[in-house]
Amino acid sequence: MPLKTTPLLLLVAAAMTLAACEKKTTDAQADAVRNTSDAAAADIDNKADTVENKGEANADAMREGADAVRDRGETKADAIEAGTVGATTKTDQLTTTTQPTEPK
């Protein structure tokens, strides 16, 4: 079940642009991670709804996968904000990279 990357990339670019105006880089990057993982999880949830409507049995497993995507995104975003991991985010105009500020 491949994810459609174009809408996700547009979402990330828009989130980064808005977030960069008022937030420090790590907060903007963390928000981008959250937005991307939420969008991916929502896509999985929508596919699970379609599967469920067709009477197929694996919709619950798909929803658990969506929850796992959200959880991993939140964990990564929290680590970026805490400075324990670095991140690189890209828009059509710039690339921003942060390094960890605390050891793992």
Secondary structure as UniProt FT lines:
FT   HELIX           5..22
FT   HELIX           25..53
FT   TURN            54..55
FT   TURN            57..58
FT   HELIX           59..82
FT   STRAND          87..90
FT   STRAND          95..98
//
